[in-house]
């Protein structure tokens, strides 16, 4: 594990960070400087375990953690015990190609899940933005985590690589989409979902002024939170294409946890009738 971490002092000018409560800020800084945080900005951890390290009650820690999660400052897959920081490499980049080579060991420490595939995609994009020596040093393990990447490039040579298009004929799924698919709770209509995912990514990029990886982060964070909600776990969970085409990542998240009736609409609370009370 890296012993030293960089914290840009401009963090105190960041609207997402400063909007959090003191507890939320402490949790984020705790994760950023955690001894088990790998050089890739992700680690294996559970929220109760992290709470115990700080001497907090699990509920209090979870509430503070969710602040950072809603702001997109952290990523979490509770089933896989994955905790990650999407912007980690931006401020803790490799100092030499040898550091990049060592990332294979760090990748082995991170649990398998959709967010790990997204992390590999993010790392690959980050390294390709550096000099040739850094790009050539990227371990083969990262390319194996993204099995469709090279095939995609062969099929669409003129395509902008950070904005995958739904291929014609036999469907090849981009690794970024596979990360979303792994997180979304209902696995139906995968080909339609791919087309909706491409369109949704363009919408997020245009609406929020993000790059492609940032747009994928928005969709994956929302999908992960939706999967844990009452609606995501319920019988009336929409198909992934419907969810994406409806721009559901912009929903009021509280609505996802309201009880639904058979039509999928929020059910009305039962009224109390005095004439039903036994004398």
Short mmCIF file of the C-alpha atoms (twelve columns), coordinates in Angstrom:
data_MODEL
# 
_entry.id   MODEL 
# 
loop_
_atom_site.group_PDB 
_atom_site.id 
_atom_site.type_symbol 
_atom_site.label_atom_id 
_atom_site.label_alt_id 
_atom_site.label_comp_id 
_atom_site.label_asym_id 
_atom_site.label_seq_id 
_atom_site.Cartn_x 
_atom_site.Cartn_y 
_atom_site.Cartn_z 
_atom_site.pdbx_PDB_model_num 
ATOM 1   C CA . UNK A 1   0.000   0.000  0.000   1 
ATOM 2   C CA . UNK A 2   1.194   3.520  -0.714  1 
ATOM 3   C CA . UNK A 3   2.329   5.205  2.474   1 
ATOM 4   C CA . UNK A 4   1.824   8.762  1.246   1 
ATOM 5   C CA . UNK A 5   -1.218  10.370 -0.374  1 
ATOM 6   C CA . UNK A 6   -1.680  13.764 -1.982  1 
ATOM 7   C CA . UNK A 7   -4.577  15.973 -0.928  1 
ATOM 8   C CA . UNK A 8   -4.976  19.057 -3.091  1 
ATOM 9   C CA . UNK A 9   -5.661  22.083 -0.908  1 
ATOM 10  C CA . UNK A 10  -8.255  23.201 -3.472  1 
ATOM 11  C CA . UNK A 11  -10.508 20.520 -2.020  1 
ATOM 12  C CA . UNK A 12  -11.808 23.293 0.251   1 
ATOM 13  C CA . UNK A 13  -13.008 25.127 -2.880  1 
ATOM 14  C CA . UNK A 14  -14.834 22.074 -4.210  1 
ATOM 15  C CA . UNK A 15  -18.608 22.593 -3.977  1 
ATOM 16  C CA . UNK A 16  -19.341 18.874 -3.546  1 
ATOM 17  C CA . UNK A 17  -16.905 18.517 -0.675  1 
ATOM 18  C CA . UNK A 18  -17.797 21.716 1.159   1 
ATOM 19  C CA . UNK A 19  -21.533 20.982 0.870   1 
ATOM 20  C CA . UNK A 20  -21.133 17.881 3.026   1 
ATOM 21  C CA . UNK A 21  -21.530 17.828 6.781   1 
ATOM 22  C CA . UNK A 22  -18.456 17.664 8.996   1 
ATOM 23  C CA . UNK A 23  -19.066 13.918 9.355   1 
ATOM 24  C CA . UNK A 24  -19.208 13.482 5.586   1 
ATOM 25  C CA . UNK A 25  -15.949 15.379 5.129   1 
ATOM 26  C CA . UNK A 26  -14.240 13.280 7.801   1 
ATOM 27  C CA . UNK A 27  -15.389 10.020 6.226   1 
ATOM 28  C CA . UNK A 28  -14.093 11.067 2.807   1 
ATOM 29  C CA . UNK A 29  -10.701 12.103 4.207   1 
ATOM 30  C CA . UNK A 30  -10.615 8.889  6.234   1 
ATOM 31  C CA . UNK A 31  -11.101 6.826  3.059   1 
ATOM 32  C CA . UNK A 32  -8.561  8.890  1.127   1 
ATOM 33  C CA . UNK A 33  -5.873  8.302  3.750   1 
ATOM 34  C CA . UNK A 34  -6.884  4.777  4.809   1 
ATOM 35  C CA . UNK A 35  -3.880  2.429  5.203   1 
ATOM 36  C CA . UNK A 36  -5.565  -0.214 3.032   1 
ATOM 37  C CA . UNK A 37  -6.409  2.114  0.149   1 
ATOM 38  C CA . UNK A 38  -4.507  0.817  -2.866  1 
ATOM 39  C CA . UNK A 39  -2.542  2.926  -5.325  1 
ATOM 40  C CA . UNK A 40  -5.524  2.615  -7.714  1 
ATOM 41  C CA . UNK A 41  -7.903  4.362  -5.338  1 
ATOM 42  C CA . UNK A 42  -10.000 1.325  -4.383  1 
ATOM 43  C CA . UNK A 43  -9.931  -1.274 -1.631  1 
ATOM 44  C CA . UNK A 44  -11.815 -4.139 -0.029  1 
ATOM 45  C CA . UNK A 45  -13.779 -2.915 2.978   1 
ATOM 46  C CA . UNK A 46  -17.173 -3.008 4.681   1 
ATOM 47  C CA . UNK A 47  -19.007 -0.030 6.141   1 
ATOM 48  C CA . UNK A 48  -19.434 -1.636 9.585   1 
ATOM 49  C CA . UNK A 49  -15.717 -2.429 9.631   1 
ATOM 50  C CA . UNK A 50  -14.765 1.134  8.693   1 
ATOM 51  C CA . UNK A 51  -17.171 2.479  11.311  1 
ATOM 52  C CA . UNK A 52  -15.529 0.293  13.938  1 
ATOM 53  C CA . UNK A 53  -12.095 1.674  13.058  1 
ATOM 54  C CA . UNK A 54  -13.345 5.193  13.814  1 
ATOM 55  C CA . UNK A 55  -15.260 4.086  16.883  1 
ATOM 56  C CA . UNK A 56  -18.561 5.194  15.290  1 
ATOM 57  C CA . UNK A 57  -21.943 3.510  15.329  1 
ATOM 58  C CA . UNK A 58  -22.536 1.778  11.964  1 
ATOM 59  C CA . UNK A 59  -25.680 3.823  11.273  1 
ATOM 60  C CA . UNK A 60  -23.886 7.143  11.820  1 
ATOM 61  C CA . UNK A 61  -21.012 6.090  9.572   1 
ATOM 62  C CA . UNK A 62  -23.397 4.852  6.845   1 
ATOM 63  C CA . UNK A 63  -25.253 8.184  6.828   1 
ATOM 64  C CA . UNK A 64  -22.010 10.150 6.458   1 
ATOM 65  C CA . UNK A 65  -20.752 7.719  3.803   1 
ATOM 66  C CA . UNK A 66  -23.953 8.155  1.794   1 
ATOM 67  C CA . UNK A 67  -23.288 11.896 1.617   1 
ATOM 68  C CA . UNK A 68  -20.038 11.252 -0.234  1 
ATOM 69  C CA . UNK A 69  -21.729 8.550  -2.321  1 
ATOM 70  C CA . UNK A 70  -24.495 10.912 -3.463  1 
ATOM 71  C CA . UNK A 71  -21.898 13.525 -4.411  1 
ATOM 72  C CA . UNK A 72  -20.056 11.001 -6.573  1 
ATOM 73  C CA . UNK A 73  -16.932 11.248 -4.402  1 
ATOM 74  C CA . UNK A 74  -16.951 7.540  -3.546  1 
ATOM 75  C CA . UNK A 75  -18.134 4.287  -5.139  1 
ATOM 76  C CA . UNK A 76  -19.476 1.304  -3.253  1 
ATOM 77  C CA . UNK A 77  -20.607 -2.252 -3.891  1 
ATOM 78  C CA . UNK A 78  -21.714 -3.729 -0.571  1 
ATOM 79  C CA . UNK A 79  -22.031 -7.290 -1.923  1 
ATOM 80  C CA . UNK A 80  -18.439 -7.298 -3.179  1 
ATOM 81  C CA . UNK A 81  -17.096 -5.163 -0.278  1 
ATOM 82  C CA . UNK A 82  -15.723 -2.686 -2.831  1 
ATOM 83  C CA . UNK A 83  -14.990 0.907  -1.801  1 
ATOM 84  C CA . UNK A 84  -13.404 3.289  -4.312  1 
ATOM 85  C CA . UNK A 85  -12.547 6.925  -4.959  1 
ATOM 86  C CA . UNK A 86  -13.218 7.818  -8.643  1 
ATOM 87  C CA . UNK A 87  -10.890 10.849 -8.730  1 
ATOM 88  C CA . UNK A 88  -8.007  9.253  -6.823  1 
ATOM 89  C CA . UNK A 89  -5.560  8.944  -9.730  1 
ATOM 90  C CA . UNK A 90  -6.138  12.540 -10.793 1 
ATOM 91  C CA . UNK A 91  -4.278  13.663 -7.664  1 
ATOM 92  C CA . UNK A 92  -2.167  10.549 -7.020  1 
ATOM 93  C CA . UNK A 93  -0.814  9.684  -10.454 1 
ATOM 94  C CA . UNK A 94  2.210   7.419  -11.009 1 
ATOM 95  C CA . UNK A 95  5.642   8.987  -10.709 1 
ATOM 96  C CA . UNK A 96  7.258   6.514  -13.116 1 
ATOM 97  C CA . UNK A 97  6.354   3.617  -15.464 1 
ATOM 98  C CA . UNK A 98  7.603   1.225  -12.777 1 
ATOM 99  C CA . UNK A 99  4.750   2.389  -10.555 1 
ATOM 100 C CA . UNK A 100 2.291   1.540  -13.328 1 
ATOM 101 C CA . UNK A 101 3.779   -1.951 -13.572 1 
ATOM 102 C CA . UNK A 102 3.156   -2.452 -9.857  1 
ATOM 103 C CA . UNK A 103 -0.554  -1.800 -10.311 1 
ATOM 104 C CA . UNK A 104 -1.124  -5.456 -11.233 1 
ATOM 105 C CA . UNK A 105 -0.562  -6.356 -7.568  1 
ATOM 106 C CA . UNK A 106 -2.971  -3.627 -6.463  1 
ATOM 107 C CA . UNK A 107 -5.638  -4.892 -8.882  1 
ATOM 108 C CA . UNK A 108 -5.432  -8.371 -7.335  1 
ATOM 109 C CA . UNK A 109 -6.403  -6.902 -3.957  1 
ATOM 110 C CA . UNK A 110 -9.657  -5.444 -5.278  1 
ATOM 111 C CA . UNK A 111 -12.773 -7.686 -5.245  1 
ATOM 112 C CA . UNK A 112 -14.427 -8.713 -8.507  1 
ATOM 113 C CA . UNK A 113 -17.520 -6.656 -9.382  1 
ATOM 114 C CA . UNK A 114 -18.860 -4.256 -11.979 1 
ATOM 115 C CA . UNK A 115 -17.100 -1.342 -10.324 1 
ATOM 116 C CA . UNK A 116 -13.761 -3.142 -10.646 1 
ATOM 117 C CA . UNK A 117 -14.320 -3.363 -14.420 1 
ATOM 118 C CA . UNK A 118 -15.117 0.334  -14.480 1 
ATOM 119 C CA . UNK A 119 -11.965 1.037  -12.455 1 
ATOM 120 C CA . UNK A 120 -9.864  -0.875 -15.000 1 
ATOM 121 C CA . UNK A 121 -11.450 1.175  -17.794 1 
ATOM 122 C CA . UNK A 122 -10.720 4.390  -15.910 1 
ATOM 123 C CA . UNK A 123 -7.104  3.419  -15.222 1 
ATOM 124 C CA . UNK A 124 -6.527  2.511  -18.863 1 
ATOM 125 C CA . UNK A 125 -7.943  5.853  -20.024 1 
ATOM 126 C CA . UNK A 126 -5.850  7.728  -17.490 1 
ATOM 127 C CA . UNK A 127 -2.586  6.025  -18.491 1 
ATOM 128 C CA . UNK A 128 -3.215  6.543  -22.191 1 
ATOM 129 C CA . UNK A 129 -3.278  10.254 -21.481 1 
ATOM 130 C CA . UNK A 130 0.303   10.086 -20.194 1 
ATOM 131 C CA . UNK A 131 3.504   9.514  -22.149 1 
ATOM 132 C CA . UNK A 132 4.133   6.397  -24.247 1 
ATOM 133 C CA . UNK A 133 6.365   4.858  -21.574 1 
ATOM 134 C CA . UNK A 134 3.549   4.895  -19.023 1 
ATOM 135 C CA . UNK A 135 1.035   3.445  -21.491 1 
ATOM 136 C CA . UNK A 136 3.375   0.587  -22.437 1 
ATOM 137 C CA . UNK A 137 3.930   -0.213 -18.756 1 
ATOM 138 C CA . UNK A 138 0.234   -0.909 -18.095 1 
ATOM 139 C CA . UNK A 139 -0.015  -4.544 -16.947 1 
ATOM 140 C CA . UNK A 140 -1.828  -7.065 -19.117 1 
ATOM 141 C CA . UNK A 141 -4.188  -7.738 -16.197 1 
ATOM 142 C CA . UNK A 142 -6.031  -4.479 -16.939 1 
ATOM 143 C CA . UNK A 143 -6.694  -5.497 -20.541 1 
ATOM 144 C CA . UNK A 144 -7.956  -8.904 -19.429 1 
ATOM 145 C CA . UNK A 145 -10.417 -7.147 -17.122 1 
ATOM 146 C CA . UNK A 146 -11.789 -5.439 -20.264 1 
ATOM 147 C CA . UNK A 147 -12.145 -8.386 -22.700 1 
ATOM 148 C CA . UNK A 148 -14.201 -6.562 -25.321 1 
ATOM 149 C CA . UNK A 149 -12.035 -3.486 -25.708 1 
ATOM 150 C CA . UNK A 150 -9.694  -4.676 -28.486 1 
ATOM 151 C CA . UNK A 151 -12.506 -6.351 -30.420 1 
ATOM 152 C CA . UNK A 152 -14.510 -3.146 -30.221 1 
ATOM 153 C CA . UNK A 153 -11.633 -1.138 -31.638 1 
ATOM 154 C CA . UNK A 154 -11.256 -3.545 -34.581 1 
ATOM 155 C CA . UNK A 155 -14.946 -3.244 -35.451 1 
ATOM 156 C CA . UNK A 156 -15.133 0.548  -35.214 1 
ATOM 157 C CA . UNK A 157 -11.728 1.967  -36.284 1 
ATOM 158 C CA . UNK A 158 -13.009 5.531  -36.810 1 
ATOM 159 C CA . UNK A 159 -15.075 5.542  -33.651 1 
ATOM 160 C CA . UNK A 160 -14.054 7.860  -30.862 1 
ATOM 161 C CA . UNK A 161 -12.821 5.337  -28.340 1 
ATOM 162 C CA . UNK A 162 -14.319 6.959  -25.266 1 
ATOM 163 C CA . UNK A 163 -17.859 6.979  -26.726 1 
ATOM 164 C CA . UNK A 164 -18.713 3.395  -27.702 1 
ATOM 165 C CA . UNK A 165 -21.572 2.910  -30.162 1 
ATOM 166 C CA . UNK A 166 -23.979 0.014  -30.203 1 
ATOM 167 C CA . UNK A 167 -22.453 -2.323 -32.835 1 
ATOM 168 C CA . UNK A 168 -24.505 -3.666 -35.732 1 
ATOM 169 C CA . UNK A 169 -25.165 -7.367 -36.107 1 
ATOM 170 C CA . UNK A 170 -23.568 -9.510 -33.412 1 
ATOM 171 C CA . UNK A 171 -23.538 -7.493 -30.233 1 
ATOM 172 C CA . UNK A 172 -20.242 -6.777 -28.487 1 
ATOM 173 C CA . UNK A 173 -20.722 -5.139 -25.135 1 
ATOM 174 C CA . UNK A 174 -18.263 -2.390 -24.094 1 
ATOM 175 C CA . UNK A 175 -16.672 -2.929 -20.703 1 
ATOM 176 C CA . UNK A 176 -18.132 0.343  -19.432 1 
ATOM 177 C CA . UNK A 177 -21.625 -0.935 -20.238 1 
ATOM 178 C CA . UNK A 178 -20.841 -4.280 -18.617 1 
ATOM 179 C CA . UNK A 179 -20.053 -2.386 -15.405 1 
ATOM 180 C CA . UNK A 180 -23.479 -0.726 -15.525 1 
ATOM 181 C CA . UNK A 181 -25.169 -4.034 -16.350 1 
ATOM 182 C CA . UNK A 182 -23.529 -5.724 -13.370 1 
ATOM 183 C CA . UNK A 183 -24.884 -3.029 -11.049 1 
ATOM 184 C CA . UNK A 184 -28.436 -2.701 -12.360 1 
ATOM 185 C CA . UNK A 185 -30.805 -5.067 -10.518 1 
ATOM 186 C CA . UNK A 186 -32.929 -6.350 -13.457 1 
ATOM 187 C CA . UNK A 187 -31.083 -8.246 -16.210 1 
ATOM 188 C CA . UNK A 188 -33.544 -8.060 -19.105 1 
ATOM 189 C CA . UNK A 189 -33.245 -6.615 -22.626 1 
ATOM 190 C CA . UNK A 190 -29.472 -6.278 -22.725 1 
ATOM 191 C CA . UNK A 191 -29.224 -5.162 -26.366 1 
ATOM 192 C CA . UNK A 192 -31.873 -2.475 -25.876 1 
ATOM 193 C CA . UNK A 193 -30.140 -1.444 -22.666 1 
ATOM 194 C CA . UNK A 194 -26.853 -0.994 -24.542 1 
ATOM 195 C CA . UNK A 195 -28.432 1.443  -26.999 1 
ATOM 196 C CA . UNK A 196 -30.095 3.310  -24.138 1 
ATOM 197 C CA . UNK A 197 -26.788 3.405  -22.234 1 
ATOM 198 C CA . UNK A 198 -24.955 4.996  -25.168 1 
ATOM 199 C CA . UNK A 199 -27.689 7.637  -25.495 1 
ATOM 200 C CA . UNK A 200 -27.786 8.239  -21.738 1 
ATOM 201 C CA . UNK A 201 -24.022 8.736  -21.620 1 
ATOM 202 C CA . UNK A 202 -24.257 11.453 -24.267 1 
ATOM 203 C CA . UNK A 203 -27.047 13.163 -22.328 1 
ATOM 204 C CA . UNK A 204 -25.061 13.154 -19.092 1 
ATOM 205 C CA . UNK A 205 -21.970 14.517 -20.855 1 
ATOM 206 C CA . UNK A 206 -23.973 17.354 -22.436 1 
ATOM 207 C CA . UNK A 207 -26.051 18.192 -19.361 1 
ATOM 208 C CA . UNK A 208 -23.237 18.119 -16.808 1 
ATOM 209 C CA . UNK A 209 -20.192 19.007 -18.884 1 
ATOM 210 C CA . UNK A 210 -18.429 15.731 -18.065 1 
ATOM 211 C CA . UNK A 211 -16.088 13.492 -20.033 1 
ATOM 212 C CA . UNK A 212 -17.128 9.932  -20.859 1 
ATOM 213 C CA . UNK A 213 -15.675 8.368  -17.730 1 
ATOM 214 C CA . UNK A 214 -17.390 11.004 -15.613 1 
ATOM 215 C CA . UNK A 215 -20.697 10.217 -17.329 1 
ATOM 216 C CA . UNK A 216 -20.227 6.506  -16.669 1 
ATOM 217 C CA . UNK A 217 -19.539 7.311  -13.020 1 
ATOM 218 C CA . UNK A 218 -22.860 9.187  -12.792 1 
ATOM 219 C CA . UNK A 219 -24.836 6.304  -14.322 1 
ATOM 220 C CA . UNK A 220 -23.091 3.631  -12.260 1 
ATOM 221 C CA . UNK A 221 -23.452 5.499  -8.981  1 
ATOM 222 C CA . UNK A 222 -27.169 5.948  -9.637  1 
ATOM 223 C CA . UNK A 223 -27.606 2.306  -10.703 1 
ATOM 224 C CA . UNK A 224 -25.829 1.066  -7.576  1 
ATOM 225 C CA . UNK A 225 -28.034 3.196  -5.311  1 
ATOM 226 C CA . UNK A 226 -31.178 2.230  -7.232  1 
ATOM 227 C CA . UNK A 227 -30.332 -1.469 -6.834  1 
ATOM 228 C CA . UNK A 228 -30.408 -1.085 -3.057  1 
ATOM 229 C CA . UNK A 229 -33.689 0.868  -3.020  1 
ATOM 230 C CA . UNK A 230 -37.213 -0.417 -2.394  1 
ATOM 231 C CA . UNK A 231 -38.096 0.038  -6.062  1 
ATOM 232 C CA . UNK A 232 -34.923 -1.624 -7.310  1 
ATOM 233 C CA . UNK A 233 -35.493 -4.667 -5.105  1 
ATOM 234 C CA . UNK A 234 -39.239 -4.801 -5.739  1 
ATOM 235 C CA . UNK A 235 -41.457 -6.505 -8.304  1 
ATOM 236 C CA . UNK A 236 -41.979 -3.295 -10.293 1 
ATOM 237 C CA . UNK A 237 -38.350 -2.531 -11.046 1 
ATOM 238 C CA . UNK A 238 -38.240 -1.109 -14.613 1 
ATOM 239 C CA . UNK A 239 -36.213 -2.707 -17.374 1 
ATOM 240 C CA . UNK A 240 -32.742 -1.152 -17.671 1 
ATOM 241 C CA . UNK A 241 -33.523 0.431  -21.064 1 
ATOM 242 C CA . UNK A 242 -36.667 2.012  -19.627 1 
ATOM 243 C CA . UNK A 243 -34.697 3.314  -16.650 1 
ATOM 244 C CA . UNK A 244 -32.001 4.813  -18.865 1 
ATOM 245 C CA . UNK A 245 -34.344 6.282  -21.480 1 
ATOM 246 C CA . UNK A 246 -36.344 7.879  -18.693 1 
ATOM 247 C CA . UNK A 247 -33.303 9.698  -17.312 1 
ATOM 248 C CA . UNK A 248 -33.907 8.049  -13.961 1 
ATOM 249 C CA . UNK A 249 -30.427 8.904  -12.694 1 
ATOM 250 C CA . UNK A 250 -31.849 12.409 -12.155 1 
ATOM 251 C CA . UNK A 251 -34.659 11.128 -9.901  1 
ATOM 252 C CA . UNK A 252 -35.282 12.297 -6.372  1 
ATOM 253 C CA . UNK A 253 -33.694 9.283  -4.675  1 
ATOM 254 C CA . UNK A 254 -36.283 9.354  -1.863  1 
ATOM 255 C CA . UNK A 255 -38.925 8.377  -4.429  1 
ATOM 256 C CA . UNK A 256 -37.146 5.080  -5.013  1 
ATOM 257 C CA . UNK A 257 -37.943 4.053  -1.448  1 
ATOM 258 C CA . UNK A 258 -41.659 4.873  -1.431  1 
ATOM 259 C CA . UNK A 259 -44.014 1.880  -1.354  1 
ATOM 260 C CA . UNK A 260 -45.449 1.106  -4.819  1 
ATOM 261 C CA . UNK A 261 -48.711 -0.476 -5.909  1 
ATOM 262 C CA . UNK A 262 -49.258 -2.862 -8.819  1 
ATOM 263 C CA . UNK A 263 -49.247 0.023  -11.323 1 
ATOM 264 C CA . UNK A 264 -45.808 1.087  -10.166 1 
ATOM 265 C CA . UNK A 265 -47.172 4.335  -8.713  1 
ATOM 266 C CA . UNK A 266 -46.641 5.361  -5.073  1 
ATOM 267 C CA . UNK A 267 -49.438 3.815  -3.030  1 
ATOM 268 C CA . UNK A 268 -51.656 6.052  -0.899  1 
ATOM 269 C CA . UNK A 269 -51.507 5.559  2.862   1 
ATOM 270 C CA . UNK A 270 -54.515 3.803  4.404   1 
ATOM 271 C CA . UNK A 271 -56.861 6.214  6.158   1 
ATOM 272 C CA . UNK A 272 -57.844 5.492  9.741   1 
ATOM 273 C CA . UNK A 273 -61.602 5.057  10.145  1 
ATOM 274 C CA . UNK A 274 -63.135 5.562  13.568  1 
ATOM 275 C CA . UNK A 275 -66.190 3.438  12.681  1 
ATOM 276 C CA . UNK A 276 -63.924 0.415  12.326  1 
ATOM 277 C CA . UNK A 277 -62.789 0.578  15.940  1 
ATOM 278 C CA . UNK A 278 -64.466 -1.996 18.159  1 
ATOM 279 C CA . UNK A 279 -66.313 -0.478 21.145  1 
# 
